[in-house]
């Protein structure tokens, strides 16, 4: 798969997937049909069933990546040109997740920990890595259902030390997303309120498929915030979450 490179101030470069060639409708259809075929094929427990499941997995991958090899060969693309975050998340298109947790640390301490974005994979189990490109730009890589990897570049658009951090994805990202975390000091504790809104590959159909495959975004975020609380209050995660020390 080929990539284009976009240069940002300070010399940072963003790798952008240049081969997405499916419209959202086609991606939804591929995800839905692929999941149905995969579940049916597995239930048959036979060689034809395994072949059917394999075809279903290929359709799911087609929907997640938004890329069709046949279209590429024919020089066809049904993908739209606009990936503006606000447009993609407007109305009923985006999936919204909100969770909170209270941590026995100051708002300033929690802000500093979160603002160093490389810390996020330490407690967010779906994140593989976050790389800071500039003070406001960062490159994210996450694990997706089916063993696939998703990448996107995010921009910090709201930054008030000790109070709030807000971000959004940039054009060319595998996942269109926006989010914020608020730090609310209350005595010796701080309440973190995290709000995530995103348009996964396949839209809401894709989110439903992800839940069928065991990836519920609300449950994931609750688990991550509990891990963050444990990490910052005790200095390490339990063995079930990985032995991560401060």
C-alpha positions in Angstrom: 0.0 0.0 0.0 1.4 3.4 -1.0 1.4 6.5 1.2 1.7 10.2 0.6 3.7 12.4 3.0 2.5 15.7 4.2 5.1 18.0 5.9 4.1 20.1 9.0 6.0 23.0 10.6 9.0 21.7 12.5 9.7 19.0 9.9 7.1 16.5 11.2 5.7 14.3 8.4 2.3 12.6 8.3 1.9 9.4 6.3 -1.5 9.4 4.6 -3.2 6.4 3.1 -3.6 7.2 -0.6 -5.6 4.1 -1.7 -9.0 4.3 0.1 -11.5 3.8 -2.8 -14.8 2.7 -1.2 -17.8 4.9 -0.2 -19.2 4.7 3.3 -22.3 2.9 2.0 -20.1 0.2 0.4 -18.0 -0.1 3.5 -21.1 -0.6 5.7 -22.4 -3.3 3.3 -19.1 -5.1 3.3 -18.9 -5.1 7.0 -22.5 -6.3 7.5 -22.3 -9.0 4.8 -18.9 -10.1 5.8 -19.9 -10.5 9.5 -23.0 -12.5 8.5 -21.0 -14.8 6.2 -18.2 -15.3 8.8 -20.7 -16.3 11.5 -22.6 -18.6 9.2 -19.4 -20.2 7.9 -18.0 -20.9 11.4 -21.3 -22.4 12.5 -21.2 -25.0 9.7 -17.9 -26.6 11.0 -17.0 -27.9 7.5 -14.5 -27.1 4.7 -17.1 -25.2 2.7 -18.0 -23.4 5.9 -14.4 -22.4 6.5 -14.2 -21.1 3.0 -17.4 -19.1 3.5 -16.0 -17.7 6.8 -12.8 -16.7 5.0 -14.8 -14.9 2.4 -16.7 -13.1 5.2 -13.4 -12.1 6.8 -12.2 -10.7 3.5 -15.3 -8.6 3.2 -15.0 -7.3 6.8 -11.4 -6.3 6.1 -12.6 -4.6 2.9 -15.1 -2.6 4.9 -12.6 -1.7 7.7 -9.8 -0.6 5.3 -12.1 1.1 2.8 -9.9 -0.4 0.0 -10.9 -2.8 -2.8 -8.2 -4.4 -4.9 -10.5 -4.9 -7.9 -11.5 -1.2 -7.9 -7.8 -0.3 -7.8 -7.1 -2.5 -10.8 -10.0 -0.9 -12.7 -9.1 2.6 -11.6 -12.5 3.0 -9.9 -13.1 4.9 -6.7 -16.4 5.6 -5.0 -14.9 7.3 -1.9 -15.9 10.9 -1.3 -13.2 13.5 -1.1 -14.4 15.2 2.1 -13.2 13.8 5.5 -13.9 16.8 7.6 -14.2 15.8 11.2 -17.2 17.9 12.0 -19.1 16.7 8.9 -18.2 13.0 9.5 -19.4 13.2 13.2 -22.5 15.4 12.6 -26.0 14.2 13.3 -26.4 10.5 13.8 -23.2 9.5 12.0 -20.8 9.5 14.9 -20.6 7.1 17.9 -20.5 8.9 21.2 -18.9 7.5 24.4 -18.7 9.3 27.7 -17.2 8.0 31.0 -15.7 9.4 34.2 -13.5 8.3 37.0 -12.3 9.9 40.3 -8.6 9.7 41.0 -6.8 10.5 44.2 -4.4 12.9 42.5 -4.4 16.7 41.7 -5.8 18.0 38.5 -2.4 19.4 37.6 -0.8 16.1 38.0 -3.4 14.3 35.9 -3.2 16.9 33.2 0.6 16.6 33.0 0.3 12.8 32.7 -2.4 12.9 30.0 -0.8 15.8 28.1 2.3 13.6 27.6 0.4 11.6 25.0 2.9 8.8 24.9 1.5 7.8 28.3 -1.9 6.9 26.9 -1.0 3.3 25.6 0.1 2.5 29.2 -3.6 2.3 30.3 -5.6 2.3 27.0 -5.3 -1.4 26.0 -6.4 -0.9 22.4 -3.7 1.7 21.7 -0.4 0.3 20.4 1.5 3.7 20.3 1.2 7.5 20.3 4.0 9.5 18.8 4.2 13.3 19.3 5.1 15.0 16.1 4.9 18.6 17.3 3.4 20.4 20.3 -0.1 19.9 18.9 0.2 17.0 16.4 0.5 13.3 17.2 0.4 10.0 15.3 -1.8 7.2 16.8 -1.8 3.5 16.1 -4.5 1.2 17.5 -5.5 -2.5 17.3 -8.8 -3.2 15.6 -11.0 -6.3 15.6 -9.8 -9.0 13.3 -6.1 -8.3 14.0 -6.0 -5.1 11.8 -4.3 -1.9 12.8 -5.7 1.6 12.4 -3.6 4.8 12.2 -4.5 8.4 12.4 -3.0 11.8 13.1 -4.6 14.0 15.8 -4.4 17.7 16.5 -4.9 19.2 20.0 -7.4 22.0 19.5 -8.2 23.0 23.1 -5.5 23.0 25.8 -6.1 24.7 29.2 -3.4 23.4 31.7 -5.0 21.6 34.7 -8.5 21.9 33.2 -9.1 20.4 29.7 -7.5 18.9 26.7 -9.4 18.6 23.4 -8.4 16.9 20.1 -9.6 15.8 16.7 -8.3 13.7 13.9 -7.0 15.1 10.6 -7.8 14.3 7.0 -6.5 11.0 5.8 -7.0 9.2 9.1 -8.4 5.6 9.3 -10.8 6.7 12.0 -12.5 10.1 12.1 -12.6 11.1 15.7 -12.7 13.9 18.3 -12.5 13.9 22.0 -11.9 15.8 25.2 -10.9 15.1 28.8 -11.8 17.5 31.7 -10.0 17.6 35.0 -12.3 18.7 37.9 -10.5 19.2 41.2 -12.5 18.4 44.3 -10.4 18.4 47.5 -7.7 15.8 47.4 -9.3 14.0 44.4 -9.9 14.9 40.7 -12.8 13.7 38.5 -11.8 12.9 35.0 -14.6 13.3 32.4 -13.7 11.8 29.0 -15.9 12.3 26.0 -15.1 10.5 22.7 -17.0 10.8 19.4 -15.8 8.9 16.4 -16.9 7.4 13.1 -15.4 3.9 12.9 -14.8 2.2 9.5 -18.3 1.2 8.5 -20.0 3.9 10.6 -22.5 2.7 13.2 -22.7 -0.7 11.4 -19.0 -1.0 12.0 -19.5 -0.2 15.7 -22.1 -2.9 15.9 -19.8 -5.4 14.2 -17.0 -4.5 16.6 -19.3 -5.3 19.5 -20.1 -8.7 17.9 -16.4 -9.3 17.8 -16.0 -8.3 21.5 -15.1 -4.6 21.2 -17.7 -2.4 23.0 -16.3 1.2 23.1 -18.1 2.1 26.3 -16.8 -1.0 28.2 -13.3 -0.4 26.7 -13.2 3.2 28.0 -14.5 2.2 31.5 -11.8 -0.4 31.7 -9.1 2.1 30.5 -10.1 4.7 33.1 -10.1 2.1 35.9 -6.6 1.1 34.7 -5.5 4.8 34.8 -6.8 5.2 38.3 -5.0 2.1 39.5 -1.8 3.2 37.7 -1.7 6.7 39.2 -2.8 5.7 42.7 -0.7 2.6 43.2 2.1 3.1 40.7 1.5 -0.1 38.8 -1.2 -2.1 37.0 -2.3 -5.5 38.2 -1.0 -8.6 36.3 -4.4 -8.8 34.5 -3.7 -5.5 32.9 0.0 -5.8 32.3 2.8 -5.1 34.8 3.3 -1.4 34.0 5.2 0.7 36.6 5.6 4.4 36.9 
